[in-house]
């Protein structure tokens, strides 16, 4: 049943003895729609609001009373809309298309309040409300002779947004690729024999033993004798130490034991 007929059509004249069947049917239909619409409205609003509305039996009067409770002056509404129009920020998650459409919506409401927003001003505000990454687009618009309409603005800004997203993805991939190469080179320097074929294992092992021997030789050369404090030999091989032991009558085997 179309309950909104109580909002679209005036209440029919009350039924009298002279009313026709068609008039009676129309009145009954309107009365039923009015009762159902009023019930739905009261169930839809908060209890605090419902309690502040004068009691009545007409759905249209109830709706008008609710509107009056939330009525805002045109000046206050225009002020709020102008503030929103001037300070709307670009939301990267929603995208530039939604951003511009929101500005168009605000401008449309301002036009309805006798605060006209010309299309060139709307285009200008939309461009200059975008973040610095759209600066190239802003410069392009300012330097050209012609002006964009709203459809061109949405299309061009959307294309630029997609280009910036693609550029960001490419930069991220490039950084990851650079880290991968660096880590690969580092791994090769740490494990030089890891990727060598099996034919080089013996050679590698030989070089390893040779390197170990050279390391030990170099290490021994760095020792100092604890007795005479001279380098390149150990205490057990020191001639002065041996003479000192002999002078004291101590055999080297006794010291070892």
Backbone as numpy.savetxt, mean C-alpha at the origin, in Angstrom:
# Nx Ny Nz CAx CAy CAz Cx Cy Cz
-45.60 -5.68 -4.21 -46.44 -4.47 -4.21 -45.57 -3.23 -4.21
-45.93 -2.19 -4.93 -45.16 -0.96 -5.01 -45.51 -0.05 -3.84
-44.70 -0.15 -2.78 -44.97 0.66 -1.60 -44.64 2.13 -1.82
-43.81 2.42 -2.82 -43.40 3.80 -3.02 -44.48 4.67 -3.67
-45.64 4.08 -3.96 -46.72 4.91 -4.52 -47.18 5.97 -3.52
-46.93 5.72 -2.23 -47.32 6.71 -1.21 -46.43 7.94 -1.28
-45.24 7.80 -1.90 -44.33 8.93 -2.08 -44.52 9.58 -3.44
-44.96 8.79 -4.40 -45.12 9.31 -5.76 -46.52 9.89 -6.02
-47.52 9.37 -5.33 -48.90 9.78 -5.60 -49.54 10.38 -4.34
-50.39 11.32 -4.55 -51.10 11.93 -3.42 -52.14 10.94 -2.86
-52.48 11.15 -1.60 -53.47 10.27 -0.97 -54.83 10.43 -1.65
-55.46 9.33 -2.03 -56.77 9.42 -2.69 -57.84 9.96 -1.72
-58.90 10.43 -2.29 -60.01 10.93 -1.46 -60.62 9.78 -0.67
-61.06 10.06 0.56 -61.67 8.99 1.37 -62.87 8.36 0.66
-63.13 7.13 0.99 -64.24 6.41 0.38 -65.57 6.93 0.95
-66.49 7.12 0.06 -67.86 7.52 0.45 -68.86 6.57 -0.22
-70.11 6.81 0.09 -71.14 5.97 -0.52 -71.20 6.15 -2.03
-70.72 7.32 -2.46 -70.77 7.60 -3.90 -69.52 7.11 -4.64
-68.51 6.59 -3.90 -67.27 6.14 -4.54 -67.53 4.93 -5.42
-66.83 4.93 -6.54 -66.94 3.79 -7.46 -66.04 2.66 -6.99
-66.22 1.51 -7.60 -65.38 0.36 -7.25 -63.90 0.63 -7.55
-63.64 1.33 -8.63 -62.25 1.65 -8.98 -61.63 2.58 -7.95
-62.38 3.57 -7.50 -61.89 4.50 -6.48 -61.64 3.78 -5.15
-62.55 2.87 -4.80 -62.37 2.09 -3.57 -61.12 1.22 -3.66
-60.91 0.60 -4.80 -59.75 -0.27 -4.99 -58.45 0.54 -4.91
-58.45 1.71 -5.52 -57.27 2.57 -5.50 -56.97 3.04 -4.08
-58.00 3.42 -3.33 -57.80 3.88 -1.96 -57.26 2.77 -1.08
-57.83 1.59 -1.21 -57.38 0.45 -0.40 -55.92 0.10 -0.72
-55.57 0.17 -1.99 -54.19 -0.12 -2.39 -53.23 0.91 -1.78
-53.62 2.18 -1.83 -52.76 3.23 -1.29 -52.64 3.09 0.22
-53.73 2.80 0.91 -53.71 2.65 2.36 -52.79 1.50 2.78
-52.86 0.40 2.08 -52.02 -0.75 2.40 -50.55 -0.42 2.16
-50.25 0.23 1.05 -48.88 0.62 0.74 -48.36 1.60 1.79
-49.20 2.50 2.26 -48.80 3.48 3.28 -48.44 2.80 4.59
-49.26 1.85 5.01 -48.98 1.14 6.27 -47.66 0.36 6.18
-47.45 -0.33 5.08 -46.23 -1.13 4.92 -44.99 -0.24 4.81
-45.10 0.85 4.06 -43.97 1.77 3.91 -43.60 2.40 5.24
-44.61 2.80 6.02 -44.35 3.40 7.33 -43.69 2.40 8.27
-44.13 1.16 8.23 -43.54 0.12 9.06 -42.08 -0.12 8.69
-41.81 -0.17 7.40 -40.43 -0.39 6.94 -39.53 0.78 7.33
-40.01 2.00 7.20 -39.22 3.18 7.56 -38.87 3.18 9.04
-39.85 2.88 9.88 -39.60 2.89 11.33 -38.63 1.79 11.74
-38.67 0.66 11.06 -37.74 -0.42 11.37 -36.32 -0.11 10.87
-36.23 0.79 9.89 -34.94 1.06 9.26 -34.12 2.12 9.99
-34.76 3.00 10.75 -34.03 4.07 11.42 -33.70 3.66 12.85
-32.68 4.32 13.42 -32.27 4.02 14.79 -33.38 4.40 15.77
-33.37 3.71 16.92 -34.42 3.95 17.92 -34.38 5.38 18.44
-33.16 5.93 18.58 -33.04 7.31 19.08 -33.66 8.30 18.10
-33.52 8.03 16.81 -34.12 8.91 15.79 -35.63 8.71 15.76
-36.04 7.45 15.83 -37.47 7.14 15.78 -38.23 7.79 16.93
-37.59 7.85 18.11 -38.25 8.45 19.26 -38.38 9.96 19.17
-37.54 10.57 18.32 -37.58 12.03 18.19 -38.56 12.50 17.12
-39.15 11.57 16.39 -40.09 11.92 15.32 -41.52 11.92 15.87
-42.28 12.97 15.63 -43.68 12.99 16.10 -44.46 11.82 15.51
-45.33 11.27 16.31 -46.12 10.13 15.86 -47.09 10.56 14.76
-47.31 9.67 13.81 -48.23 9.95 12.72 -48.52 8.66 11.97
-49.47 8.72 11.06 -49.85 7.51 10.34 -49.60 7.61 8.84
-48.80 8.62 8.43 -48.50 8.79 7.02 -47.00 8.60 6.78
-46.65 7.73 5.84 -45.24 7.43 5.55 -44.51 8.65 5.00
-45.15 9.41 4.14 -44.51 10.57 3.55 -44.20 11.63 4.60
-45.11 11.83 5.55 -44.88 12.79 6.63 -43.75 12.33 7.53
-43.67 11.03 7.79 -42.58 10.49 8.61 -41.23 10.72 7.94
-41.15 10.47 6.65 -39.90 10.66 5.91 -39.49 12.13 5.90
-40.44 13.02 5.76 -40.15 14.45 5.77 -39.65 14.90 7.14
-40.22 14.33 8.20 -39.78 14.68 9.56 -38.34 14.22 9.80
-38.00 13.04 9.30 -36.62 12.55 9.43 -35.67 13.47 8.67
-36.05 13.87 7.48 -35.21 14.76 6.67 -34.96 16.09 7.38
-35.97 16.62 8.03 -35.82 17.89 8.74 -34.84 17.77 9.90
-34.83 16.60 10.55 -33.92 16.40 11.68 -32.46 16.41 11.23
-32.21 16.00 10.00 -30.84 15.92 9.50 -30.56 16.98 8.43
-31.43 17.94 8.35 -31.26 18.98 7.34 -30.08 19.87 7.70
-29.29 20.16 6.71 -28.11 21.01 6.90 -28.26 22.23 6.00
-27.80 23.35 6.49 -27.93 24.56 5.68 -27.07 24.44 4.43
-27.54 25.07 3.37 -26.81 25.01 2.10 -25.41 25.60 2.23
-25.28 26.65 3.04 -23.97 27.29 3.20 -22.99 26.35 3.90
-23.45 25.69 4.95 -22.58 24.77 5.68 -22.18 23.59 4.80
-23.16 23.08 4.04 -22.87 21.95 3.16 -21.89 22.36 2.06
-22.08 23.55 1.51 -21.17 24.03 0.47 -19.76 24.21 1.02
-19.65 24.69 2.25 -18.34 24.86 2.88 -17.64 23.52 3.04
-18.38 22.53 3.51 -17.80 21.19 3.68 -17.37 20.59 2.34
-18.19 20.79 1.33 -17.86 20.25 0.00 -16.64 20.95 -0.60
-16.53 22.25 -0.41 -15.36 22.98 -0.92 -14.09 22.52 -0.23
-14.19 22.26 1.06 -13.03 21.75 1.80 -12.64 20.37 1.28
-13.62 19.52 1.04 -13.34 18.18 0.51 -12.76 18.27 -0.90
-13.28 19.19 -1.71 -12.80 19.36 -3.08 -11.35 19.83 -3.11
-10.99 20.69 -2.18 -9.64 21.27 -2.16 -8.61 20.36 -1.51
-9.06 19.44 -0.67 -8.12 18.66 0.13 -8.19 17.15 -0.12
-8.92 16.73 -1.12 -9.02 15.30 -1.41 -7.64 14.75 -1.80
-7.23 13.67 -1.15 -5.93 13.07 -1.39 -6.05 11.82 -2.26
-5.04 11.62 -3.07 -4.97 10.45 -3.94 -4.70 9.20 -3.11
-5.51 8.17 -3.29 -5.35 6.89 -2.59 -4.85 5.87 -3.61
-3.61 5.44 -3.45 -2.99 4.53 -4.42 -3.73 3.20 -4.49
-4.33 2.76 -3.39 -5.04 1.48 -3.39 -6.29 1.54 -4.27
-6.95 2.69 -4.31 -8.18 2.83 -5.10 -7.90 3.24 -6.54
-6.80 3.94 -6.75 -6.43 4.30 -8.11 -6.84 5.71 -8.49
-6.24 6.19 -9.58 -6.46 7.56 -10.02 -7.84 7.75 -10.62
-8.40 6.71 -11.22 -9.73 6.83 -11.81 -10.78 7.13 -10.74
-10.73 6.38 -9.64 -11.67 6.61 -8.53 -11.46 7.99 -7.93
-10.20 8.42 -7.85 -9.87 9.74 -7.29 -10.54 10.85 -8.10
-10.41 10.78 -9.41 -10.99 11.82 -10.27 -12.52 11.76 -10.24
-13.08 10.55 -10.25 -14.54 10.42 -10.19 -15.10 10.99 -8.89
-14.34 10.86 -7.80 -14.78 11.43 -6.53 -14.81 12.96 -6.60
-13.80 13.54 -7.25 -13.78 14.99 -7.43 -14.95 15.46 -8.30
-15.26 14.68 -9.33 -16.40 15.02 -10.20 -17.70 14.98 -9.40
-17.83 13.99 -8.51 -19.02 13.88 -7.67 -19.17 15.10 -6.77
-18.07 15.52 -6.14 -18.12 16.69 -5.26 -18.47 17.94 -6.05
-17.88 18.08 -7.24 -18.16 19.24 -8.08 -19.63 19.28 -8.49
-20.20 18.11 -8.76 -21.61 18.03 -9.13 -22.51 18.49 -7.99
-22.16 18.12 -6.76 -22.94 18.56 -5.60 -22.82 20.06 -5.39
-21.63 20.60 -5.63 -21.44 22.05 -5.50 -22.26 22.80 -6.55
-22.30 22.26 -7.75 -23.11 22.89 -8.79 -24.58 22.92 -8.40
-25.03 21.87 -7.71 -26.42 21.82 -7.26 -26.72 22.81 -6.16
-25.67 23.30 -5.49 -25.85 24.30 -4.42 -25.52 25.70 -4.90
-25.55 25.87 -6.21 -25.28 27.18 -6.82 -23.85 27.65 -6.57
-22.92 26.69 -6.44 -21.49 27.00 -6.35 -20.84 26.33 -7.56
-20.85 26.98 -8.70 -20.40 26.33 -9.94 -18.91 26.02 -9.93
-18.58 24.84 -10.43 -17.18 24.42 -10.60 -16.97 24.17 -12.09
-16.36 25.10 -12.82 -16.14 24.91 -14.26 -15.26 23.69 -14.53
-15.44 23.08 -15.68 -14.67 21.87 -16.01 -13.17 22.12 -16.04
-12.67 23.24 -16.61 -11.22 23.49 -16.57 -10.67 23.53 -15.15
-11.43 24.13 -14.22 -11.00 24.17 -12.83 -10.97 22.76 -12.24
-11.94 21.95 -12.59 -12.00 20.58 -12.10 -10.81 19.77 -12.61
-10.46 19.95 -13.89 -9.30 19.26 -14.46 -8.02 19.71 -13.76
-7.88 21.01 -13.56 -6.70 21.55 -12.89 -6.56 21.00 -11.48
-7.66 21.01 -10.73 -7.62 20.52 -9.35 -7.30 19.03 -9.30
-7.87 18.27 -10.24 -7.60 16.83 -10.27 -6.12 16.55 -10.50
-5.50 17.27 -11.42 -4.08 17.07 -11.72 -3.20 17.46 -10.54
-3.50 18.59 -9.93 -2.63 19.10 -8.87 -2.94 18.49 -7.50
-3.92 17.62 -7.43 -4.14 16.87 -6.20 -3.41 15.53 -6.22
-2.74 15.23 -7.35 -2.00 13.98 -7.47 -0.62 14.12 -6.83
0.00 13.02 -6.40 1.31 13.07 -5.74 2.42 13.44 -6.72
3.64 13.71 -6.22 4.76 14.16 -7.06 5.14 13.20 -8.19
4.83 11.92 -8.05 5.22 10.98 -9.11 4.48 11.26 -10.42
3.40 12.05 -10.36 2.66 12.44 -11.56 3.12 13.81 -12.06
4.26 14.30 -11.58 4.72 15.65 -11.94 4.93 15.79 -13.44
5.42 14.74 -14.08 5.66 14.80 -15.52 4.36 15.06 -16.28
3.29 14.46 -15.81 1.97 14.65 -16.43 1.47 16.07 -16.21
1.72 16.60 -15.04 1.29 17.97 -14.72 2.02 18.99 -15.59
3.33 18.76 -15.78 4.12 19.66 -16.63 3.63 19.60 -18.07
3.34 18.39 -18.54 2.86 18.23 -19.92 1.55 18.99 -20.14
0.67 18.96 -19.16 -0.61 19.67 -19.29 -0.40 21.19 -19.27
0.49 21.65 -18.40 0.70 23.10 -18.26 1.39 23.70 -19.48
2.18 22.91 -20.19 2.95 23.44 -21.32 2.21 23.35 -22.66
1.15 22.58 -22.73 0.43 22.47 -24.00 -0.62 23.57 -24.12
-1.00 23.86 -25.35 -1.95 24.95 -25.60 -3.39 24.52 -25.31
-3.75 23.32 -25.73 -5.12 22.86 -25.54 -5.40 22.41 -24.12
-6.66 22.13 -23.85 -7.08 21.66 -22.52 -7.73 20.29 -22.67
-7.64 19.50 -21.62 -8.26 18.17 -21.62 -9.67 18.27 -21.05
-10.57 17.47 -21.61 -11.86 17.34 -20.95 -11.76 16.22 -19.91
-12.82 15.97 -19.19 -12.76 15.01 -18.08 -12.48 13.59 -18.56
-13.05 13.20 -19.68 -12.82 11.85 -20.20 -11.36 11.66 -20.60
-10.78 12.67 -21.26 -9.36 12.61 -21.63 -8.50 12.57 -20.37
-8.85 13.36 -19.39 -8.09 13.40 -18.13 -8.05 12.02 -17.48
-9.20 11.37 -17.37 -9.24 10.05 -16.74 -8.42 9.05 -17.53
-8.54 9.07 -18.85 -7.81 8.13 -19.70 -6.31 8.33 -19.61
-5.84 9.58 -19.70 -4.41 9.87 -19.68 -3.81 9.56 -18.31
-4.51 9.93 -17.25 -4.00 9.67 -15.90 -3.95 8.17 -15.61
-4.92 7.43 -16.09 -4.93 5.98 -15.87 -3.75 5.32 -16.59
-3.46 5.78 -17.81 -2.32 5.25 -18.55 -1.01 5.55 -17.83
-0.89 6.76 -17.32 0.32 7.14 -16.60 0.48 6.33 -15.32
-0.62 6.07 -14.65 -0.58 5.25 -13.44 -0.09 3.84 -13.74
-0.57 3.25 -14.83 -0.13 1.91 -15.22 1.35 1.91 -15.58
1.81 2.96 -16.25 3.23 3.06 -16.60 4.10 3.13 -15.35
3.67 3.91 -14.38 4.43 4.03 -13.13 4.48 2.71 -12.38
3.37 1.98 -12.39 3.35 0.67 -11.72 4.31 -0.30 -12.40
4.31 -0.32 -13.73 5.20 -1.21 -14.47 6.65 -0.84 -14.24
6.93 0.45 -14.20 8.29 0.92 -13.94 8.76 0.50 -12.55
7.87 0.56 -11.59 8.21 0.15 -10.23 8.53 -1.34 -10.17
7.74 -2.17 -10.88 7.98 -3.61 -10.91 9.33 -3.91 -11.54
9.66 -3.23 -12.64 10.94 -3.45 -13.31 12.11 -3.07 -12.43
11.98 -1.99 -11.68 13.06 -1.57 -10.77 13.27 -2.59 -9.66
12.18 -3.13 -9.13 12.28 -4.14 -8.07 12.97 -5.40 -8.60
12.59 -5.82 -9.81 13.21 -7.01 -10.41 14.69 -6.78 -10.65
15.06 -5.56 -11.07 16.46 -5.24 -11.32 17.27 -5.31 -10.03
16.72 -4.80 -8.95 17.41 -4.84 -7.66 17.61 -6.28 -7.20
16.57 -7.11 -7.31 16.67 -8.51 -6.92 17.70 -9.24 -7.77
17.73 -8.93 -9.06 18.69 -9.56 -9.96 20.11 -9.19 -9.57
20.32 -7.92 -9.21 21.65 -7.48 -8.79 22.11 -8.17 -7.53
21.22 -8.36 -6.57 21.57 -9.07 -5.33 21.91 -10.52 -5.61
21.18 -11.13 -6.54 21.42 -12.53 -6.88 22.80 -12.73 -7.46
23.22 -11.84 -8.37 24.54 -11.95 -8.97 25.63 -11.74 -7.94
25.42 -10.79 -7.04 26.41 -10.51 -6.00 26.59 -11.70 -5.08
25.48 -12.31 -4.67 25.54 -13.48 -3.80 26.18 -14.66 -4.50
25.91 -14.80 -5.82 26.50 -15.89 -6.58 27.99 -15.75 -6.67
28.47 -14.52 -6.90 29.91 -14.30 -6.97 30.56 -14.54 -5.63
29.89 -14.14 -4.56 30.43 -14.36 -3.22 30.55 -15.83 -2.91
29.53 -16.61 -3.31 29.55 -18.05 -3.06 30.68 -18.70 -3.82
30.95 -18.23 -5.05 32.01 -18.82 -5.85 33.36 -18.56 -5.22
33.52 -17.35 -4.62 34.80 -17.03 -4.01 35.00 -17.82 -2.72
33.90 -18.12 -2.02 34.03 -18.88 -0.77 34.27 -20.35 -1.03
33.69 -20.88 -2.09 33.81 -22.31 -2.41 34.31 -22.46 -3.85
35.58 -22.19 -4.09 36.10 -22.19 -5.46 36.09 -23.55 -6.11
36.11 -24.64 -5.33 36.18 -25.98 -5.91 34.82 -26.63 -6.06
33.74 -25.94 -5.65 32.41 -26.58 -5.61 31.91 -26.93 -6.99
32.17 -26.09 -7.99 31.62 -26.31 -9.33 32.62 -26.94 -10.28
33.80 -27.37 -9.79 34.81 -27.95 -10.66 34.44 -29.36 -11.05
34.78 -29.77 -12.29 34.52 -31.15 -12.71 35.39 -32.12 -11.95
34.98 -33.40 -12.00 35.66 -34.43 -11.21 37.11 -34.60 -11.60
37.48 -34.23 -12.86 38.85 -34.42 -13.30 39.83 -33.54 -12.58
39.38 -32.53 -11.92 40.27 -31.59 -11.24 40.38 -31.87 -9.75
39.71 -32.95 -9.27 39.69 -33.23 -7.83 41.09 -33.51 -7.31
41.84 -34.34 -8.03 43.18 -34.73 -7.57 44.08 -33.51 -7.50
43.97 -32.66 -8.57 44.79 -31.46 -8.60 44.44 -30.54 -7.46
43.15 -30.45 -7.20 42.69 -29.60 -6.11 43.19 -30.10 -4.78
43.16 -31.43 -4.59 43.62 -32.03 -3.33 45.10 -31.79 -3.14
45.86 -31.92 -4.25 47.30 -31.71 -4.19 47.61 -30.28 -3.79
46.91 -29.35 -4.42 47.12 -27.94 -4.09 46.75 -27.65 -2.65
45.71 -28.37 -2.19 45.27 -28.16 -0.81 46.35 -28.60 0.17
46.96 -29.80 -0.09 48.03 -30.29 0.80 49.24 -29.38 0.73
49.53 -28.93 -0.48 50.67 -28.05 -0.65 50.47 -26.75 0.09
49.25 -26.24 -0.03 48.94 -25.00 0.66 49.02 -25.17 2.16
48.60 -26.33 2.65 48.64 -26.60 4.09 50.07 -26.66 4.57
50.96 -27.30 3.75 52.36 -27.41 4.12 53.01 -26.03 4.17
52.74 -25.24 3.15 53.30 -23.89 3.11 52.82 -23.06 4.29
51.56 -23.29 4.66 50.99 -22.55 5.80 51.72 -22.92 7.08
51.99 -24.26 7.25 52.68 -24.70 8.46 54.10 -24.17 8.50
54.74 -24.14 7.30 56.12 -23.64 7.25 56.15 -22.17 7.63
55.21 -21.46 7.07 55.15 -20.03 7.38 54.84 -19.81 8.85
54.00 -20.70 9.38 53.62 -20.57 10.79 54.82 -20.82 11.70
55.65 -21.85 11.32 56.82 -22.16 12.14 57.82 -21.02 12.13
57.91 -20.34 10.98 58.86 -19.24 10.89 58.46 -18.08 11.79
57.27 -18.01 12.13 56.80 -16.92 12.98 56.97 -17.20 14.47
57.37 -18.46 14.83 57.59 -18.79 16.24 58.85 -18.13 16.78
58.83 -17.84 18.07 60.02 -17.35 18.77 60.41 -18.32 19.86
61.68 -18.43 20.08 62.18 -19.30 21.14 61.86 -18.67 22.49
61.25 -19.47 23.35 60.89 -18.96 24.68 62.12 -18.75 25.58
63.29 -19.31 25.13 64.49 -19.23 25.96 65.35 -18.03 25.57
65.73 -17.97 24.29 66.59 -16.88 23.84 65.83 -15.73 23.19
64.52 -15.95 22.94 63.64 -14.93 22.38 63.94 -14.59 20.92
64.73 -15.44 20.28 65.03 -15.20 18.87 64.04 -15.95 17.99
63.76 -15.42 16.79 62.76 -16.06 15.92 63.33 -17.25 15.14
62.43 -17.90 14.41 62.75 -18.95 13.43 63.17 -20.29 14.04
63.03 -20.46 15.32 63.25 -21.79 15.90 62.50 -21.88 17.23
62.33 -23.12 17.67 61.61 -23.35 18.91 62.60 -23.63 20.04
62.09 -23.62 21.26 62.94 -23.78 22.44 63.67 -25.11 22.45
62.98 -26.17 21.99 63.59 -27.51 22.03 64.78 -27.62 21.08
64.81 -26.74 20.05 65.92 -26.76 19.10 66.95 -25.68 19.37
66.78 -24.92 20.42 67.67 -23.78 20.71 69.02 -24.29 21.24
70.11 -23.85 20.60 71.46 -24.26 21.01 71.81 -23.70 22.39
71.42 -22.49 22.67 71.69 -21.90 23.98 70.96 -22.67 25.07
69.74 -23.12 24.76 68.97 -23.88 25.73 69.63 -25.23 26.01
70.14 -25.84 24.94 70.83 -27.13 25.11 72.08 -26.98 25.97
72.86 -25.90 25.72 74.07 -25.66 26.52 73.73 -25.39 27.98
72.62 -24.67 28.16 72.20 -24.36 29.54 71.81 -25.63 30.28
71.15 -26.56 29.59 70.78 -27.84 30.19 72.01 -28.64 30.56
72.99 -28.63 29.63 74.22 -29.40 29.88 74.98 -28.83 31.07
74.98 -27.50 31.17 75.67 -26.85 32.27 75.03 -27.18 33.60
73.70 -27.33 33.58 72.97 -27.65 34.80 72.98 -29.14 35.10
73.51 -29.92 34.15 73.53 -31.36 34.34 72.18 -32.01 34.13
71.35 -31.38 33.32 70.00 -31.90 33.05 69.96 -32.43 31.63
69.49 -33.67 31.51 69.35 -34.24 30.17 68.01 -33.80 29.56
68.01 -33.69 28.27 66.80 -33.23 27.54 65.63 -34.18 27.74
65.90 -35.52 27.84 64.84 -36.49 28.02 64.13 -36.28 29.35
64.89 -35.85 30.37 64.30 -35.62 31.68 63.31 -34.45 31.63
63.67 -33.44 30.88 62.78 -32.29 30.75 61.51 -32.69 30.05
61.65 -33.55 29.02 60.49 -33.99 28.26 59.55 -34.81 29.12
60.12 -35.68 29.96 59.29 -36.51 30.83 58.67 -35.67 31.94
